[in-house]
Each structure stands twice: as C-alpha cells, then as structure tokens.
Amino acid sequence: MDTPDPTFTIWIDADGIPGAVKEIVFRAARRLRLPVVLVANRWQQIPPGHPTVRQVVVGKGLDVADDAIVERCKAGDIVITGDVPLAAQVVDKGAVVLQHRGELLDASNVRQRLAMRDFMEELRAGGTMTGGPPPFGRADRQSFADALDRLLTRKLRGA
C-alpha cells in the first residue's frame, strides 16, 4: 500500500507496554509506512530490517523515558502508554494517547482520567483498596488493535 509520508510519529513508552501491543503497532507501521519510536531505559526487541521503527535507549531512573517522550513528541503525534501522568503531559503538547487496553486519551478526557488515577492511588496507599488492573488478555489486545485502526484511519484521512 503506497501511503503519503505521515506528519506524525507513534511513540511507544516501551518499558511498560505489553509485547502484543508492540507487535500490533509494528504490523501497522510496516503496512502504512509509519514512523515508530520505542523509548525505554533498556534495549527493546524490534523486527529486523523494519524500515520505520527505531528505538531510543535512555538512562536508568524514574521517569527518564517519560521525560524523553515529552521532550521529543509534538502536536499530532500518537503516544502509546499506560502511564496517565505521561499521557497528561503529552496531551498538553497536542499529542493523543492510546493506552494499551484501547482507551484514547486527549484534551477532552485526560484530566478526568488523571484525577481518577490519583484517587485510586490514594485508596491503595490508605489500604482501602488493594490490587491493580486485571492481566492483559485477548480482549484487551483486540480492543487496542481496533482503537489503533480507527485512530490511524482518522489521522491518515486528515480528520
């Protein structure tokens, strides 16, 4: 499929994203010739000879990869992350976020999602609630793939 060079990059917060999500993004990037950058504080496995996927390995430390994504992404980019504080920062720059379970975060909902995340963290810290989200499964993978397809279709059509 011959597609024009997109004006956006897909950034992956690669330390915390399931491998199945990365594979879905790699397939879409190859098919549509989309630039993808994995950012992590350790080397990531990427498909050999993939012409549009590259990685940035940053130093160790809390939020170092997040800071690198915030610094490098621009308005119109897509950021794949499960990190809600990172999502809020990149949305402020005009990017959109697709979480690994298929939820789209943008200027219309990221602050609400951040407030909910902070509230849940307070409950866990106070011992009122324990545990986290369920394991990433087949339905999550399908939700992500569907959401990515809708988002890319919209962006490539200029909508």
C-alpha positions as MATLAB code, in Angstrom:
seq = 'MDTPDPTFTIWIDADGIPGAVKEIVFRAARRLRLPVVLVANRWQQIPPGHPTVRQVVVGKGLDVADDAIVERCKAGDIVITGDVPLAAQVVDKGAVVLQHRGELLDASNVRQRLAMRDFMEELRAGGTMTGGPPPFGRADRQSFADALDRLLTRKLRGA';
ca = [
       0.000    0.000    0.000;
       1.515    3.305   -1.055;
       0.703    5.959    1.518;
       1.965    9.500    1.778;
       4.552   10.278    4.420;
       2.555   10.930    7.592;
       3.091   14.115    9.553;
       3.041   12.278   12.860;
       5.156    9.795   14.779;
       3.993    6.964   17.011;
       5.906    6.990   20.296;
       5.853    3.878   22.493;
       6.588    4.056   26.209;
       8.248    0.690   25.715;
       9.207   -0.322   29.263;
       5.608   -0.806   30.346;
       3.732   -1.816   27.200;
       2.923   -5.496   26.544;
       4.779   -7.171   23.685;
       1.492   -7.978   21.928;
       0.725   -4.247   21.677;
       4.168   -3.521   20.241;
       3.641   -6.255   17.621;
       0.306   -4.723   16.578;
       1.980   -1.327   16.172;
       4.892   -2.851   14.224;
       2.491   -4.525   11.776;
       0.560   -1.296   11.238;
       3.787    0.684   10.831;
       5.093   -1.712    8.195;
       1.795   -1.773    6.295;
       1.305    2.001    6.375;
       4.972    3.081    6.465;
       4.559    4.940    9.729;
       7.451    6.174   11.859;
       7.560    4.494   15.276;
       9.973    5.245   18.106;
      10.280    2.985   21.141;
      11.633    4.800   24.189;
      12.921    2.754   27.123;
      15.766    2.526   29.574;
      16.835   -0.816   28.142;
      17.211   -2.239   24.649;
      13.952   -3.461   23.059;
      13.404   -6.217   20.524;
      12.227   -4.774   17.207;
      11.626   -6.639   13.968;
      14.861   -6.960   11.995;
      15.065   -4.754    8.935;
      11.962   -2.784    9.856;
      12.479    0.464    7.935;
      10.312    2.801   10.027;
      10.874    1.586   13.594;
      13.713    2.840   15.738;
      14.450    2.998   19.407;
      15.852    5.458   21.884;
      17.519    3.950   24.937;
      17.667    6.411   27.831;
      19.433    6.241   31.171;
      18.070    4.449   34.205;
      15.843    6.306   36.604;
      12.276    7.155   37.409;
      10.500    8.950   34.544;
      13.618    9.247   32.345;
      11.858    7.544   29.414;
       8.710    9.593   30.044;
      10.723   12.822   30.027;
      12.365   11.821   26.738;
       8.968   11.224   25.125;
       7.599   14.534   26.409;
      10.680   16.355   25.124;
      10.583   14.778   21.654;
       6.886   14.371   20.794;
       4.943   17.086   19.020;
       1.366   18.089   18.346;
      -0.408   15.476   16.257;
       1.784   12.575   17.385;
       0.409    9.385   18.919;
       1.832    8.141   22.222;
       1.211    4.554   23.321;
       1.416    4.362   27.114;
      -0.384    3.153   30.198;
       1.174    5.959   32.252;
      -1.555    8.549   32.909;
       0.771   11.343   34.172;
       2.819   10.939   30.966;
      -0.427   10.992   28.974;
      -1.411   14.312   30.555;
       1.949   15.852   29.667;
       1.921   14.813   26.007;
      -1.744   15.755   25.572;
      -0.766   19.237   26.790;
       1.640   19.318   23.820;
      -1.150   18.382   21.395;
      -0.476   14.648   21.073;
      -3.088   11.944   21.574;
      -2.597    8.892   23.757;
      -3.713    5.371   23.103;
      -3.492    3.208   26.183;
      -2.594   -0.460   25.774;
      -6.170   -1.559   26.540;
      -7.548    0.624   23.737;
      -8.623    3.762   25.617;
      -7.986    7.017   23.745;
      -6.918    9.970   25.901;
      -6.991   13.513   24.586;
      -7.691   17.033   25.817;
     -11.348   16.156   26.417;
     -10.728   13.384   28.960;
      -7.127   13.160   30.169;
      -7.587   15.413   33.234;
     -10.547   13.340   34.414;
      -8.521   10.146   33.914;
      -5.589   11.669   35.840;
      -7.863   12.655   38.742;
      -9.297    9.115   38.857;
      -5.805    7.611   38.805;
      -4.727    9.856   41.703;
      -7.859    8.968   43.674;
      -7.278    5.227   43.176;
      -3.648    5.641   44.224;
      -4.796    7.329   47.462;
      -7.187    4.436   48.161;
      -4.413    1.889   47.615;
      -1.960    3.870   49.781;
      -4.542    4.037   52.567;
      -5.183    0.303   52.412;
      -8.814    0.783   51.387;
      -8.236   -0.901   48.082;
      -5.555   -3.339   47.053;
      -4.580   -4.885   43.774;
      -4.369   -3.455   40.327;
      -5.884   -3.992   36.926;
      -6.560   -7.488   35.615;
      -3.911   -9.170   33.460;
      -3.662   -8.055   29.842;
      -5.656  -10.534   27.768;
      -7.035  -11.374   24.338;
      -9.975   -8.932   24.621;
      -7.559   -6.124   25.582;
      -5.367   -6.933   22.597;
      -8.385   -6.783   20.274;
      -9.609   -3.520   21.828;
      -6.193   -1.984   21.295;
      -5.961   -3.190   17.681;
      -9.436   -1.845   16.888;
      -8.738    1.509   18.547;
      -5.387    1.849   16.759;
      -7.020    1.078   13.421;
      -9.723    3.726   13.977;
      -7.168    6.317   15.117;
      -4.781    5.706   12.213;
      -7.601    5.751    9.683;
      -8.807    9.080   11.041;
      -5.318   10.613   11.129;
      -4.297    9.407    7.668;
      -7.502   10.826    6.211;
      -6.674   14.145    7.822;
      -9.684   14.185   10.126;
];
